[in-house]
Amino acid sequence: MPRPSPAWFDAQYNARAGIPEHPAILRHWADASARALARSGWVLDLAYGDDASERLDILPAAGAAGAPVLVYIHGGYWRALDKRDQAFVAPPFADAGAMVAQLNYALCPAVGIEHIAMQLTQALAWVWRHAADHGGDRERIVVAGHSAGGHLAAMLLACDWQAVAADLPADLVKSALAISGLYELEPLRHAPFLAADIGLSAASARRLSPALWPAPARGRLATVVGGDESEEFRRQSALIASAWGPVVVAAETVAGRNHMDVLHEIAHPHSRTHALALELLGIP
């Protein structure tokens, strides 16, 4: 079967171009995040590494110490956005009793996706070592992310942590929630709007595709995709569920949501996606 055209790949993966209301969604994110950051208690721009991009923000739990930890990774196709652009994700979880850490990382094309993944292993190691300083329980770390952040969350669930550092536990990440994630990167090499910036080769696309890895030996991955997303984003979600199997992956679709507004579900205290995140965190 012939490969689809570059225009087809762009139509499938250029989510903003396919969502006419995307400027209003971005304004909503900005306004909601500004309100979230006005809340007291944030600890901002903690360094998890030496580079200026290696910073994280923490919102402690609104409760006793020993809180489960939600580590959130923003999307933006590894080339855009900042941790503060999606700060609105954090307060509902802090109110529910979780410590939230929101991560920054370097962006393509200045660095490659592999570099970003390695940065985030260092960020998670930092969170494990310092969670207790901010009221968190390092034995209950869950990673969540949207779009490219969902790809990175899946990678971190499957990470060989003891190869990162000898003091880290094999099960550092207990579970992950990937919203509209990407798990097979080869198609992105053929999408002109993106390919030059992320600079994947056939070999690096294979190496960085969690769907081509063995299923993690421990932990759970919950995937959420919008019912109004493109055929390819819905295929990506089905692919990781098939590749890693039902013991590891629970896949859900949210009707009536597109690639951008599906993120609103995680911050809505009465949504199924928010409840799923609380379940992974062990919050009743």
C-alpha positions as CSV (number, residue, x, y, z in Angstrom):
1,M,0.0,0.0,0.0
2,P,1.5,3.4,-1.0
3,R,2.4,5.8,1.8
4,P,-0.1,8.7,2.2
5,S,1.0,12.1,0.9
6,P,2.8,14.8,3.0
7,A,-0.4,16.8,2.9
8,W,-2.3,13.9,4.5
9,F,0.3,13.6,7.3
10,D,0.0,17.4,7.9
11,A,-3.8,17.1,8.1
12,Q,-3.6,14.3,10.6
13,Y,-1.0,15.7,12.9
14,N,-1.2,19.5,12.6
15,A,-3.8,19.7,15.3
16,R,-4.1,23.5,15.6
17,A,-4.7,23.8,11.8
18,G,-7.6,21.5,12.2
19,I,-9.2,23.3,15.1
20,P,-10.6,26.6,14.0
21,E,-11.3,27.6,17.7
22,H,-7.7,27.0,18.7
23,P,-7.0,30.7,19.4
24,A,-9.8,30.8,22.0
25,I,-8.6,27.6,23.6
26,L,-5.1,29.1,23.9
27,R,-6.6,32.2,25.5
28,H,-8.5,30.0,27.9
29,W,-5.3,28.2,28.9
30,A,-3.5,31.5,29.4
31,D,-6.3,33.0,31.5
32,A,-6.8,29.8,33.6
33,S,-3.1,29.4,34.1
34,A,-2.7,33.0,35.2
35,R,-5.4,32.5,37.8
36,A,-3.8,29.2,38.9
37,L,-0.4,30.9,39.3
38,A,-1.9,33.7,41.4
39,R,-2.7,31.1,44.1
40,S,-0.4,31.1,47.1
41,G,1.9,28.2,47.8
42,W,3.7,27.7,44.5
43,V,7.5,27.2,44.6
44,L,8.7,28.3,41.2
45,D,11.6,27.6,39.0
46,L,13.4,25.1,41.0
47,A,16.5,23.8,39.2
48,Y,16.7,20.1,38.4
49,G,19.8,20.6,36.3
50,D,22.3,23.2,35.1
51,D,20.6,24.3,31.9
52,A,18.2,27.3,32.0
53,S,15.5,25.0,30.6
54,E,15.8,22.5,33.4
55,R,13.4,24.0,35.8
56,L,10.2,22.9,37.5
57,D,7.3,24.4,39.5
58,I,5.7,22.8,42.5
59,L,2.3,23.3,44.0
60,P,2.2,21.4,47.4
61,A,-0.9,19.5,48.4
62,A,-3.6,21.4,50.3
63,G,-3.3,19.0,53.3
64,A,-0.9,16.9,55.3
65,A,2.6,15.8,54.3
66,G,3.1,12.5,52.6
67,A,0.9,13.4,49.6
68,P,1.1,11.4,46.3
69,V,3.0,13.3,43.6
70,L,1.6,14.2,40.1
71,V,4.4,15.2,37.7
72,Y,2.9,17.0,34.7
73,I,4.6,17.4,31.3
74,H,3.3,20.0,28.8
75,G,2.9,19.3,25.1
76,G,3.7,21.4,22.1
77,Y,5.3,18.9,19.8
78,W,8.6,19.1,21.8
79,R,9.1,22.5,20.2
80,A,6.7,24.9,21.9
81,L,5.0,26.0,25.1
82,D,6.2,26.3,28.7
83,K,5.2,24.7,32.0
84,R,3.3,27.8,33.0
85,D,1.1,27.7,29.9
86,Q,-0.7,24.8,31.4
87,A,-0.5,25.6,35.1
88,F,-4.3,25.4,35.3
89,V,-3.8,21.6,35.5
90,A,-2.3,21.8,39.0
91,P,-4.8,23.4,41.5
92,P,-7.6,20.7,41.2
93,F,-5.0,18.0,42.2
94,A,-3.5,20.1,45.0
95,D,-7.0,20.6,46.3
96,A,-7.6,16.8,46.1
97,G,-4.5,16.1,48.2
98,A,-1.7,15.7,45.6
99,M,1.6,17.5,45.3
100,V,2.0,18.7,41.7
101,A,5.3,19.3,39.9
102,Q,5.2,20.9,36.4
103,L,8.3,20.4,34.3
104,N,10.1,22.5,31.7
105,Y,12.6,21.1,29.2
106,A,14.7,22.4,26.2
107,L,12.8,22.6,22.9
108,C,13.4,21.4,19.4
109,P,15.1,22.3,17.1
110,A,17.8,23.5,19.5
111,V,17.9,20.0,20.9
112,G,16.5,16.6,19.8
113,I,13.7,14.6,21.4
114,E,16.3,12.1,22.8
115,H,17.9,15.0,24.7
116,I,14.5,16.1,26.1
117,A,13.8,12.5,27.3
118,M,17.1,12.4,29.1
119,Q,16.4,15.8,30.7
120,L,13.2,14.5,32.0
121,T,14.8,11.4,33.6
122,Q,16.9,13.9,35.6
123,A,13.8,15.8,36.5
124,L,12.0,12.7,37.8
125,A,15.2,11.7,39.7
126,W,15.1,15.2,41.3
127,V,11.5,14.8,42.2
128,W,12.1,11.4,43.8
129,R,15.0,12.8,45.8
130,H,13.3,16.1,46.9
131,A,9.5,15.3,47.0
132,A,9.5,15.1,50.8
133,D,10.9,18.6,51.0
134,H,7.6,19.8,49.6
135,G,5.2,17.4,51.4
136,G,5.3,14.7,48.8
137,D,5.6,10.9,49.0
138,R,8.4,9.8,46.6
139,E,6.9,6.2,46.7
140,R,3.8,7.5,44.9
141,I,4.9,9.3,41.8
142,V,2.5,9.4,38.8
143,V,3.4,11.1,35.5
144,A,0.9,12.8,33.2
145,G,1.3,14.6,30.0
146,H,-0.6,16.0,26.9
147,S,0.4,15.3,23.3
148,A,4.2,15.3,23.2
149,G,4.0,15.3,27.0
150,G,2.0,12.0,26.8
151,H,4.8,10.5,24.7
152,L,7.3,11.5,27.3
153,A,5.1,10.2,30.1
154,A,4.9,6.8,28.5
155,M,8.7,6.8,28.0
156,L,9.2,7.6,31.7
157,L,6.9,4.8,32.8
158,A,9.1,2.4,30.8
159,C,12.4,3.9,31.9
160,D,15.2,1.7,33.3
161,W,15.6,3.9,36.4
162,Q,18.5,2.0,37.9
163,A,20.5,2.7,34.7
164,V,19.9,6.4,35.3
165,A,21.3,6.3,38.8
166,A,22.1,3.6,41.3
167,D,20.1,5.1,44.1
168,L,16.8,5.2,42.1
169,P,14.2,2.5,42.5
170,A,13.1,0.4,39.5
171,D,9.5,1.5,40.0
172,L,10.2,5.2,40.5
173,V,7.2,6.0,38.3
174,K,4.2,4.0,39.5
175,S,1.8,4.9,36.7
176,A,1.3,7.3,33.9
177,L,-1.6,9.2,32.2
178,A,-1.1,10.1,28.6
179,I,-3.6,12.5,27.0
180,S,-3.6,12.5,23.2
181,G,-0.1,11.0,23.3
182,L,2.2,9.9,20.4
183,Y,3.7,6.5,20.7
184,E,5.0,5.8,17.1
185,L,7.0,8.6,15.8
186,E,7.7,7.5,12.2
187,P,4.6,9.3,10.8
188,L,6.0,12.6,12.1
189,R,9.0,12.3,9.8
190,H,6.5,12.7,6.8
191,A,4.6,15.7,8.1
192,P,6.3,18.8,6.6
193,F,4.9,21.3,9.2
194,L,7.0,19.5,11.9
195,A,9.6,17.2,10.4
196,A,12.4,19.7,10.1
197,D,12.1,21.0,13.6
198,I,12.2,17.6,15.3
199,G,14.9,16.2,13.0
200,L,14.1,12.5,13.4
201,S,15.8,9.8,11.3
202,A,14.2,6.4,10.6
203,A,16.5,5.0,13.3
204,S,15.8,7.6,16.0
205,A,12.0,7.5,15.3
206,R,12.1,3.8,16.0
207,R,14.3,4.2,19.1
208,L,12.0,6.9,20.5
209,S,8.7,5.1,19.9
210,P,7.3,3.5,23.0
211,A,4.9,1.4,21.0
212,L,7.9,-0.5,19.6
213,W,9.3,-1.2,23.1
214,P,8.5,-4.1,25.3
215,A,5.7,-3.4,27.7
216,P,6.9,-2.1,31.1
217,A,7.5,-4.8,33.7
218,R,5.6,-2.8,36.3
219,G,3.1,0.1,36.5
220,R,0.0,1.1,34.5
221,L,-0.5,3.5,31.6
222,A,-3.9,5.1,31.1
223,T,-4.5,6.7,27.7
224,V,-7.2,9.3,26.9
225,V,-7.9,10.6,23.4
226,G,-10.7,12.9,22.2
227,G,-13.4,11.4,20.0
228,D,-13.1,14.4,17.6
229,E,-9.3,13.9,17.1
230,S,-7.8,12.9,13.8
231,E,-7.8,9.3,12.7
232,E,-4.0,9.1,13.4
233,F,-4.3,10.4,17.0
234,R,-7.0,7.8,17.7
235,R,-4.8,5.2,16.0
236,Q,-1.9,6.1,18.2
237,S,-3.9,5.5,21.3
238,A,-5.1,2.1,20.0
239,L,-1.6,1.2,19.0
240,I,0.0,1.6,22.4
241,A,-3.0,-0.3,24.0
242,S,-2.4,-3.2,21.6
243,A,1.4,-3.1,21.8
244,W,1.6,-3.1,25.6
245,G,-1.6,-5.0,26.2
246,P,-4.6,-4.7,28.6
247,V,-2.7,-5.7,31.7
248,V,-0.6,-2.5,31.3
249,V,-2.8,-0.1,29.3
250,A,-6.3,1.2,29.9
251,A,-7.5,3.2,26.9
252,E,-10.4,5.6,27.0
253,T,-12.0,8.0,24.5
254,V,-13.7,11.3,25.4
255,A,-16.6,12.0,23.1
256,G,-16.9,15.5,21.7
257,R,-13.3,16.6,22.5
258,N,-10.6,17.6,20.1
259,H,-6.8,17.4,20.5
260,M,-6.6,20.6,22.4
261,D,-9.8,20.9,24.5
262,V,-9.4,17.2,25.6
263,L,-6.8,18.6,28.0
264,H,-9.6,20.5,29.9
265,E,-10.9,17.1,31.1
266,I,-7.9,16.5,33.5
267,A,-8.6,19.8,35.3
268,H,-12.3,19.3,35.6
269,P,-13.0,17.7,39.1
270,H,-16.1,15.9,37.9
271,S,-14.7,14.4,34.7
272,R,-13.8,10.8,34.1
273,T,-10.2,11.8,33.1
274,H,-9.7,13.6,36.4
275,A,-11.1,10.7,38.3
276,L,-8.8,8.4,36.4
277,A,-5.8,10.5,37.5
278,L,-7.0,10.4,41.1
279,E,-7.3,6.6,40.8
280,L,-3.7,6.3,39.6
281,L,-2.6,8.6,42.5
282,G,-4.4,6.4,45.0
283,I,-6.7,9.3,46.1
284,P,-10.2,8.1,46.9
